Amino acid sequence: MNGGSRRSGGFDRAVPNLPSRDFARTEAFYGAFGFGRVFRDEGWMILARGGVQLEFFPAPGLDPYSSSAMCTVRVGDVDELYSAIRASGVLEATHGMPRAHPVRRQDWGLRAGFLIDPDGRQLTLIEQPPEE
């Protein structure tokens, strides 16, 4: 089912805006598993990997241990993304940052894993099944 507007030419989308304590550190972390810079100045940064785009704003006072920033990343091959994250050195763990939680079938039906990045942001990595 597609709830998007036909008039938009397929460009309707929402992009998460996430806090970053340090743009250079955020860019290096995400760059290690395939995100590249689309835009960066002192007040905004955009990183992309394929069709996934993340946008960041400066938040130098962010406490990563009390951060509630999160987003969902839906991809066709969650195993490939998770493998790239792990290959970049992110450990599977239940505490600490950064850390990864393995991909598994969730109680709500889809396969998903989780990434907690160095700023305490949680990215839910969901395998998006093809539309029928």
C-alpha positions as a Markdown table, in Angstrom:
| # | Residue | x | y | z |
|---|---|---|---|---|
| 1 | Met | 0.0 | 0.0 | 0.0 |
| 2 | Asn | 1.4 | 3.4 | -0.9 |
| 3 | Gly | -0.1 | 6.4 | 0.9 |
| 4 | Gly | 2.1 | 8.9 | -1.0 |
| 5 | Ser | 0.8 | 11.6 | -3.3 |
| 6 | Arg | 0.9 | 10.9 | -7.0 |
| 7 | Arg | 1.3 | 14.6 | -7.8 |
| 8 | Ser | 4.7 | 14.8 | -6.0 |
| 9 | Gly | 6.4 | 12.6 | -8.5 |
| 10 | Gly | 7.4 | 10.2 | -5.7 |
| 11 | Phe | 9.5 | 12.7 | -3.8 |
| 12 | Asp | 7.4 | 13.0 | -0.7 |
| 13 | Arg | 9.4 | 11.9 | 2.3 |
| 14 | Ala | 10.2 | 12.6 | 6.0 |
| 15 | Val | 13.8 | 12.9 | 7.1 |
| 16 | Pro | 14.9 | 12.6 | 10.8 |
| 17 | Asn | 16.7 | 15.7 | 12.3 |
| 18 | Leu | 19.0 | 14.4 | 15.0 |
| 19 | Pro | 21.2 | 16.2 | 17.5 |
| 20 | Ser | 25.0 | 15.9 | 17.2 |
| 21 | Arg | 27.5 | 16.8 | 19.9 |
| 22 | Asp | 30.3 | 17.0 | 17.2 |
| 23 | Phe | 29.7 | 17.0 | 13.5 |
| 24 | Ala | 33.2 | 15.6 | 12.7 |
| 25 | Arg | 32.8 | 12.7 | 15.1 |
| 26 | Thr | 29.2 | 12.0 | 13.8 |
| 27 | Glu | 30.4 | 12.1 | 10.2 |
| 28 | Ala | 33.4 | 9.7 | 10.9 |
| 29 | Phe | 31.1 | 7.3 | 12.8 |
| 30 | Tyr | 28.5 | 7.0 | 10.1 |
| 31 | Gly | 31.1 | 7.2 | 7.3 |
| 32 | Ala | 32.7 | 4.1 | 8.6 |
| 33 | Phe | 29.7 | 2.1 | 7.4 |
| 34 | Gly | 28.9 | 3.8 | 4.2 |
| 35 | Phe | 27.2 | 7.2 | 4.9 |
| 36 | Gly | 28.6 | 10.0 | 2.8 |
| 37 | Arg | 28.4 | 13.8 | 3.2 |
| 38 | Val | 25.7 | 15.5 | 1.2 |
| 39 | Phe | 25.9 | 18.8 | 2.9 |
| 40 | Arg | 27.7 | 20.3 | 5.9 |
| 41 | Asp | 28.1 | 23.8 | 7.3 |
| 42 | Glu | 28.4 | 25.0 | 10.9 |
| 43 | Gly | 24.6 | 24.7 | 11.5 |
| 44 | Trp | 23.5 | 21.6 | 9.6 |
| 45 | Met | 24.8 | 18.3 | 8.2 |
| 46 | Ile | 23.2 | 15.8 | 5.9 |
| 47 | Leu | 24.6 | 12.2 | 5.5 |
| 48 | Ala | 23.3 | 9.6 | 3.1 |
| 49 | Arg | 23.7 | 5.9 | 2.3 |
| 50 | Gly | 21.8 | 4.8 | -0.8 |
| 51 | Gly | 18.2 | 6.1 | -0.3 |
| 52 | Val | 18.7 | 6.6 | 3.5 |
| 53 | Gln | 19.3 | 10.2 | 4.6 |
| 54 | Leu | 20.0 | 11.5 | 8.1 |
| 55 | Glu | 20.2 | 15.1 | 9.0 |
| 56 | Phe | 22.0 | 16.5 | 12.1 |
| 57 | Phe | 21.9 | 19.8 | 13.9 |
| 58 | Pro | 24.5 | 20.9 | 16.5 |
| 59 | Ala | 23.8 | 20.0 | 20.1 |
| 60 | Pro | 27.2 | 20.4 | 21.9 |
| 61 | Gly | 25.5 | 20.1 | 25.3 |
| 62 | Leu | 23.7 | 16.8 | 24.6 |
| 63 | Asp | 24.0 | 14.2 | 27.3 |
| 64 | Pro | 24.2 | 10.9 | 25.4 |
| 65 | Tyr | 23.0 | 9.0 | 28.5 |
| 66 | Ser | 19.7 | 10.9 | 28.7 |
| 67 | Ser | 19.2 | 11.4 | 24.9 |
| 68 | Ser | 15.8 | 10.4 | 23.7 |
| 69 | Ala | 16.6 | 11.0 | 20.0 |
| 70 | Met | 15.7 | 8.1 | 17.8 |
| 71 | Cys | 14.6 | 7.2 | 14.3 |
| 72 | Thr | 13.7 | 4.3 | 12.1 |
| 73 | Val | 15.8 | 3.3 | 9.1 |
| 74 | Arg | 13.9 | 1.0 | 6.7 |
| 75 | Val | 16.0 | -0.9 | 4.2 |
| 76 | Gly | 15.5 | -3.8 | 1.8 |
| 77 | Asp | 18.5 | -5.7 | 3.2 |
| 78 | Val | 18.9 | -5.1 | 6.9 |
| 79 | Asp | 21.5 | -7.9 | 7.2 |
| 80 | Glu | 23.8 | -6.0 | 4.8 |
| 81 | Leu | 23.5 | -2.7 | 6.8 |
| 82 | Tyr | 23.9 | -4.5 | 10.1 |
| 83 | Ser | 27.0 | -6.3 | 8.8 |
| 84 | Ala | 28.5 | -3.0 | 7.6 |
| 85 | Ile | 27.9 | -1.5 | 11.1 |
| 86 | Arg | 29.6 | -4.5 | 12.8 |
| 87 | Ala | 32.5 | -4.4 | 10.3 |
| 88 | Ser | 33.1 | -0.8 | 11.2 |
| 89 | Gly | 33.9 | -1.9 | 14.8 |
| 90 | Val | 30.6 | -1.4 | 16.6 |
| 91 | Leu | 30.2 | -4.2 | 19.1 |
| 92 | Glu | 27.1 | -6.2 | 20.0 |
| 93 | Ala | 26.4 | -5.3 | 23.6 |
| 94 | Thr | 23.6 | -4.5 | 26.0 |
| 95 | His | 25.1 | -1.3 | 27.4 |
| 96 | Gly | 27.6 | 1.3 | 26.4 |
| 97 | Met | 27.9 | 3.5 | 23.3 |
| 98 | Pro | 28.2 | 2.8 | 20.5 |
| 99 | Arg | 26.6 | -0.6 | 20.4 |
| 100 | Ala | 24.5 | -2.8 | 18.2 |
| 101 | His | 21.7 | -5.3 | 18.9 |
| 102 | Pro | 21.4 | -8.2 | 16.5 |
| 103 | Val | 18.8 | -8.4 | 13.7 |
| 104 | Arg | 16.0 | -10.8 | 14.7 |
| 105 | Arg | 12.3 | -11.2 | 14.0 |
| 106 | Gln | 10.5 | -8.9 | 16.4 |
| 107 | Asp | 7.3 | -9.6 | 18.2 |
| 108 | Trp | 5.6 | -7.1 | 15.9 |
| 109 | Gly | 6.4 | -9.2 | 12.9 |
| 110 | Leu | 9.3 | -7.7 | 11.0 |
| 111 | Arg | 13.1 | -8.4 | 11.2 |
| 112 | Ala | 14.9 | -5.6 | 12.9 |
| 113 | Gly | 18.1 | -4.7 | 14.8 |
| 114 | Phe | 19.2 | -1.6 | 16.7 |
| 115 | Leu | 22.1 | 0.8 | 16.7 |
| 116 | Ile | 22.9 | 3.1 | 19.6 |
| 117 | Asp | 25.4 | 5.6 | 18.3 |
| 118 | Pro | 28.0 | 7.6 | 20.3 |
| 119 | Asp | 25.5 | 10.4 | 21.0 |
| 120 | Gly | 23.0 | 8.0 | 22.5 |
| 121 | Arg | 20.7 | 8.1 | 19.4 |
| 122 | Gln | 18.8 | 4.9 | 18.8 |
| 123 | Leu | 18.3 | 3.8 | 15.2 |
| 124 | Thr | 15.9 | 1.0 | 14.7 |
| 125 | Leu | 17.1 | -0.9 | 11.6 |
| 126 | Ile | 14.0 | -2.5 | 10.0 |
| 127 | Glu | 13.9 | -4.8 | 7.0 |
| 128 | Gln | 11.2 | -3.4 | 4.7 |
| 129 | Pro | 9.5 | -6.2 | 2.9 |
| 130 | Pro | 8.8 | -5.6 | -0.8 |
| 131 | Glu | 5.3 | -4.2 | -1.5 |
| 132 | Glu | 3.0 | -6.8 | -3.0 |
